[in-house]
Amino acid sequence: MVNWSNYKWTFLVILPVFLIAFTSQSDQRKKKWGFFGHQRINRIATFTLPQEMFGFYKEHIEFLTEHAVDPDKRRYAVDGEAQRHYIDIDHYVHKGDDPFEIMPKKWNDAVEKFTEDTLQAYGIVPWHIEVMKFRLQKAFESKNVDLILKYSADIGHYIGDAHVPLHTTENYNGQLTNQKGIHGLWESRLVEINDENYDYFIGKSEYVEDIRTYIWDRVKASHVAVDSVLKIERDLTAEMDSDKKYSFERRGNTTIKVYSYEFSQEYHKRMNGMVERRLRAAIFAVGSIWYTAWVDAGQPDLSKLQNTPPSEALLEDMKSIDDMFHSGVHKGRICE
């Protein structure tokens, strides 16, 4: 489909430069999968693309990085957005059942079995990724720069969420097992203090023959890890002195309570690289689905779209999302 002959040299030479630039710009931000992690995913996914796509995506890498978090901003501000970020797959089963055998993968079949209201109530992330892939494909077909950028940034976010174990369970913040706060610990705190040690040389993206199966396989891989995520934290809490679990850190002009460095690192260690593996898998999946949408659109010549900035209308729309996010009125789940 594409010529990868010069791929690895582009990746090896340019990626470290962009990682350094991104890290320096992010030093004063709160790093988290919710913001920093999603931005990291979209940014590095760009380097998994073939040369035919890389020029266009590299030109817009700052847009794709910055707007990787727009779906989270909409999640807090727009009705109907929150459920696109998760699926409480364990809601549909009794103990011992396999939810991935019980849940139909086709949307219409799932609606017929469980009703749309129920699906919306417990999350629709795998189906929404499929919708977003189709939208991105159509944007490539129409050579619409605004929509290519918007949908690329958005789908990267949803794919990232599908790789977080706690986005696949009703016990998404440990609220059912007296572990409230574990969501932020897993996807925020651990990334914050370990990101610089992660290996981001992912390799090249691949064409996905069956998007639906591909997405559901990744949701399943996330869900399989849920028990370990919860059990390891619970066991560590029982072993460690209670006064060592939390500490206080200065963030700007505010002092906040956080999981202590000692507790966080021991938790990270006991999970044996799980956070890094899920992050790397998300990056690879984002690049592969971007690539697949482009191939399925007939591999349009993206070089002809270069030097075309996002429109003022798109930028104004993005600004309105940011304004809503900072309004202080949050909707949907909040897992801080």
C-alpha positions in Angstrom: 0.0 0.0 0.0 2.8 2.4 0.9 6.6 2.6 0.7 8.1 2.4 4.2 11.7 2.5 2.9 12.7 5.7 4.6 10.3 5.3 7.5 12.6 4.3 10.3 15.2 7.0 9.7 12.5 9.7 9.8 11.2 8.2 13.0 14.6 7.8 14.7 15.8 11.3 13.8 12.7 13.5 14.2 10.8 11.8 17.1 13.3 12.7 19.9 13.3 16.4 18.9 9.5 16.6 19.0 9.4 14.7 22.3 11.8 17.1 23.9 9.8 20.1 22.6 6.6 18.7 23.9 8.0 17.9 27.3 9.5 21.4 27.7 6.2 23.0 26.8 4.4 20.7 29.3 6.6 21.2 32.3 4.2 23.7 34.0 1.1 21.6 33.2 -0.4 18.9 35.3 0.6 15.8 33.4 -2.2 13.2 33.2 -3.5 10.6 30.7 -6.6 12.8 30.8 -4.7 15.7 29.3 -0.9 15.1 29.0 -1.3 11.4 28.2 -3.9 12.0 25.5 -1.7 14.7 24.0 1.3 12.3 24.1 -0.7 9.6 22.3 -1.8 11.8 19.4 1.6 13.4 19.1 3.6 10.1 18.9 1.0 8.4 16.7 2.0 10.8 14.0 5.4 9.2 13.8 3.9 5.8 13.1 2.4 7.0 9.8 3.8 6.3 6.3 5.5 9.1 4.3 2.4 9.7 2.3 0.6 10.8 5.5 3.5 12.0 7.6 4.1 15.3 6.0 0.5 16.5 6.4 0.2 15.2 10.0 3.6 16.5 11.0 2.6 20.0 9.7 -0.4 19.9 12.0 1.2 18.0 14.9 0.7 20.9 17.3 -3.1 21.1 16.5 -3.4 17.3 16.9 -1.6 17.5 20.2 -3.4 20.4 21.7 -6.9 19.3 20.6 -6.4 15.7 21.7 -8.2 16.8 24.9 -11.2 18.4 23.3 -13.4 15.4 23.8 -12.7 15.6 27.6 -13.6 19.3 27.5 -16.9 18.4 25.8 -17.4 15.6 28.3 -17.7 18.0 31.1 -19.7 20.6 29.2 -22.0 18.9 26.6 -24.8 16.5 27.3 -24.4 13.1 25.6 -20.6 13.3 25.3 -19.6 11.5 28.5 -20.8 8.0 27.5 -18.5 8.1 24.4 -15.5 7.7 26.6 -16.2 4.4 28.4 -18.2 1.2 28.5 -19.2 -0.5 31.8 -19.1 -3.9 30.2 -19.4 -5.7 33.5 -22.8 -4.2 34.0 -24.3 -6.7 31.6 -23.2 -9.9 33.3 -23.4 -11.9 36.4 -20.2 -13.1 38.1 -18.5 -15.7 36.0 -20.1 -14.7 32.7 -18.0 -13.4 29.8 -19.3 -10.0 28.9 -17.7 -10.1 25.5 -19.7 -13.2 24.7 -22.9 -11.6 25.9 -22.6 -8.2 24.4 -23.3 -8.0 20.6 -20.6 -6.1 18.7 -22.9 -4.6 16.1 -24.7 -1.5 17.4 -28.2 -2.4 16.1 -27.9 -5.9 17.6 -26.8 -4.5 20.9 -29.7 -2.0 20.9 -32.2 -4.8 20.1 -30.8 -6.8 23.0 -30.3 -4.1 25.7 -32.1 -0.9 24.4 -30.3 2.2 23.3 -31.1 4.0 26.6 -29.3 1.3 28.5 -26.3 1.3 26.2 -26.0 5.1 26.5 -26.3 4.9 30.3 -23.3 2.5 30.6 -21.1 3.8 27.8 -20.6 3.4 24.0 -16.9 3.9 23.4 -16.3 0.9 21.1 -19.2 1.8 18.9 -18.3 5.5 18.8 -14.8 4.8 17.7 -16.3 2.9 14.8 -18.4 5.9 13.9 -15.5 8.2 14.2 -13.4 6.1 11.9 -16.1 6.3 9.2 -16.3 10.1 9.7 -12.5 10.4 9.3 -12.6 8.3 6.2 -15.3 10.5 4.7 -13.2 13.6 5.6 -10.2 12.1 3.7 -12.5 11.3 0.7 -13.7 14.9 0.6 -10.2 16.3 1.3 -11.6 18.5 4.0 -8.7 19.7 6.1 -10.8 21.0 9.0 -12.6 17.7 9.4 -9.5 15.6 8.9 -7.8 17.4 11.7 -10.9 17.5 14.0 -11.7 13.8 13.6 -8.1 12.7 13.8 -7.7 14.5 17.1 -11.0 13.3 18.5 -10.7 9.6 17.5 -7.2 9.6 19.1 -8.8 10.5 22.4 -11.5 7.9 22.3 -9.0 5.2 21.3 -6.8 6.3 24.2 -9.8 5.9 26.6 -10.5 2.5 25.4 -7.0 1.4 26.5 -7.6 2.4 30.1 -8.8 -0.5 32.2 -11.0 1.7 34.5 -12.9 3.0 31.4 -14.4 -0.5 31.0 -16.0 -1.1 34.4 -18.8 0.2 36.6 -16.2 0.4 39.4 -14.4 3.1 37.4 -13.1 5.0 40.3 -13.0 2.3 43.0 -16.2 3.7 44.5 -17.6 0.2 44.9 -14.6 -1.2 46.7 -13.6 1.6 49.0 -10.8 2.6 46.6 -12.1 6.0 45.5 -9.4 8.0 43.7 -7.8 5.0 41.9 -8.9 6.3 38.5 -6.8 9.4 38.8 -3.9 7.4 40.4 -3.8 5.0 37.5 -4.2 7.3 34.5 -2.8 10.6 35.9 -0.4 10.2 38.8 1.5 7.2 37.5 1.9 8.8 34.0 2.9 12.1 35.7 5.9 10.6 37.5 7.0 7.9 35.1 6.4 9.3 31.6 10.1 10.2 30.9 11.1 6.6 31.5 8.6 5.1 28.9 9.7 3.7 25.6 7.9 5.6 22.8 9.5 4.0 19.8 6.4 2.2 18.7 7.1 1.1 15.1 5.0 1.6 12.0 1.2 1.6 11.9 -0.6 -1.3 10.2 -3.8 -1.5 8.1 -6.7 -2.9 10.1 -8.8 -5.3 8.1 -11.7 -5.5 10.6 -12.1 -2.3 12.6 -14.9 -3.6 14.8 -13.0 -6.7 16.0 -9.9 -4.6 16.4 -11.6 -2.1 18.7 -13.4 -4.7 20.8 -10.2 -6.7 21.2 -8.5 -3.6 22.7 -11.5 -3.0 25.0 -11.2 -6.6 26.2 -7.5 -6.3 26.8 -8.2 -3.3 29.0 -11.0 -5.0 30.9 -8.9 -8.1 31.6 -6.6 -5.9 33.6 -9.3 -4.4 35.8 -9.0 -7.0 38.6 -5.3 -6.5 38.8 -5.6 -2.8 38.8 -7.9 -3.0 41.8 -6.3 -5.9 43.7 -2.7 -4.6 43.5 -3.8 -1.2 44.9 -5.9 -2.8 47.6 -3.1 -5.1 48.7 -0.5 -2.3 48.8 -2.9 -0.1 50.8 -3.2 -2.9 53.4 0.6 -3.4 53.6 1.7 0.3 53.7 1.4 2.5 56.7 -1.7 4.8 56.2 0.4 7.9 56.7 2.6 7.0 53.8 -0.1 6.6 51.2 -0.7 10.3 50.6 1.5 13.4 50.6 1.1 17.1 49.7 2.5 18.8 46.6 2.7 22.4 45.4 0.9 23.0 42.1 1.3 26.6 41.1 -0.1 28.6 44.0 -2.1 25.6 45.4 -1.1 22.8 47.7 -2.9 19.6 46.9 -3.2 16.2 48.4 -1.8 13.4 46.1 -0.8 9.8 46.3 2.7 9.8 47.7 5.6 9.2 45.4 6.5 6.1 47.4 3.0 4.6 47.2 2.7 5.5 43.5 6.0 4.0 42.5 5.4 0.8 44.4 2.0 0.4 42.8 3.5 1.1 39.3 6.3 -1.4 40.0 3.8 -4.1 41.1 1.8 -3.7 37.9 4.9 -4.6 36.0 4.7 -2.1 33.2 1.0 -2.2 32.6 0.5 1.6 32.2 3.3 1.9 29.7 2.0 -1.1 27.8 -1.5 0.3 27.5 -0.1 3.7 26.5 2.1 2.2 23.8 -0.8 0.0 22.6 -3.0 3.2 22.4 -0.4 5.0 20.3 -0.1 2.1 17.9 -3.9 1.8 17.6 -4.4 5.5 16.9 -1.8 5.5 14.1 -3.2 2.3 12.6 -6.8 3.6 12.6 -5.7 6.9 11.1 -3.9 5.0 8.4 -6.8 2.6 7.8 -9.2 5.5 7.3 -6.9 7.0 4.8 -6.4 3.8 2.9 -10.2 3.1 2.9 -10.7 6.6 1.5 -8.6 5.7 -1.5 -5.3 7.0 -0.3 -5.8 10.7 -1.3 -2.7 12.8 -2.0 -2.3 14.7 1.3 0.6 16.7 0.0 -1.9 18.7 -1.9 -3.6 19.7 1.4 -0.4 20.9 3.0 0.1 24.5 3.8 -3.6 24.8 4.4 -4.1 25.9 8.0 -7.3 25.1 10.0 -10.0 27.6 9.2 -11.0 30.5 11.5 -14.4 28.8 11.9 -12.8 25.6 13.3 -10.5 27.5 15.6 -13.5 29.5 16.9 -15.4 26.3 17.5 -12.4 24.9 19.5 -12.3 28.1 21.5 -15.9 27.8 22.4 -15.3 24.3 23.7 -12.5 25.6 25.9 -14.7 28.3 27.2 -17.4 25.9 28.1 -14.9 23.6 29.9 -13.7 26.5 32.0 -17.2 27.7 32.9 -17.2 25.5 36.0 -20.4 23.6 35.0 -19.3 20.0 34.6 -21.5 17.2 33.3 -21.0 13.4 33.2 -18.6 11.4 35.2 -15.8 13.1 37.1 -13.1 10.7 38.2 -10.5 12.9 39.8 
